[in-house]
Amino acid sequence: MRDSALRLDVPASTLRFYDKEGLLPFVERLPGGIRMFQDTDLEWLQITCCMKKAGMSIRDIRQYIEQAQRGDDTIALRLVILHRQREVLLGWLSAFCVYTASYTTERT
């Protein structure tokens, strides 16, 4: 797990947390419980980390992953999840722009 965490530039504790929260259902385990990360698992983890950095909730990320595992029939639902988060981000950006504009105006 440590090697995978280093490759993704995240703490190993983050990967353990994601696993505990059900965000790594695709990762195989050895009989002793050791996680065996494949390249495709690391790609999913990169997507997961990106979603988390974009402010997506663990619940929504889990839902996205569950839908992705069900196949192409869920593409429309996954797009809804992504578009909903996009709207959240645009709202944050708008609020930030308003704040910085008012801050800049007050300072001049």
N, C-alpha and C positions, 0 to 999 in steps of 0.2 A: 504494500500500500504506500509505503514511503516513497518508492520510486515513481509511482503514478502521481502522487501529490507533488513531487518535485517537477515532474514534466508539465503539470498543469499550473504550477506556481500557486498552489493553495496548501494550507496546513493539512496534514493527515487527519486531524480531528474534524475538518470540514467533510472529508470523504466519509469518515465514520458516521458523522451526523446525517449526511445524505443517505447513507445506507440504512441507518436506523429509521429514517423518515420514508423509506420505500422508494427512493429516487434511483436506486441501482438494481432494479429487479433482473437486469440482463447479465449481471456479473456472476460468473461461475465461481464456485467455492470448492476447494479441496476438502477431503474428509475432515481435516483438522480445523476447518472454518476459514482457512486462508483464502482471501479473495484473489482471483486470477483475472487481471485486467487484460483484455485484448485491445487491439488498436481501435476497433469499433466502439468498445466501451469508453475509451478515452475521448473519442469524438463526441459521444453522448454526454460525457462529463463536461466537455468544453461548452456544449450547448446549454447544459444545466447551469454551469457557472455564469454564462452570459445572461441567461434568463434571470438568475438571482441578482446579478449586478444591475439589471434593468428594473429591479424592484418587484419582480414577480413573486407571488407568495409560494411557499412550499406546496400548498394545496393545489394551486394552479399548475405548477411544474409537474407534480405527481399526476394530475389529470391529463396533462399533455403527453407525458410518457406512456401512461396507460392506453391512451387513444392511439398513439403511434405504434404500440405493440399489437394493436388490433388490425393494423394494416391500412391500405389506401382508402378503404371505405370511410375512414374517419378524417380525411384531409379537411373537409369543410368545417368540422368541429374544431380541429386544431387551428385553422385559420381564424376562427372566431376568438379563440383563446389569445392568439397573437395580436389580433386587431384590438381586442379589449385592452391588452397591456400597452399597445401603441398609444391608445387614447389616454391612458393614465400618464404615460411619459410626456405626451404633448401637453397635458394639463400641467404637469410639473414644470415643463419648460416655459410655458406661458406665465405661470406664477413667478418663476425665477426672473423672466424678462421684465415683468411688471415691477418686481422688487428692485432689481438692479437699476431700472430706469428711474424709479423714485429715489433711490439712494444716490445716483449720479446727479439728479436734479437738485436734491437737497444739498449736495456738497459743492455745487458751483455757485 
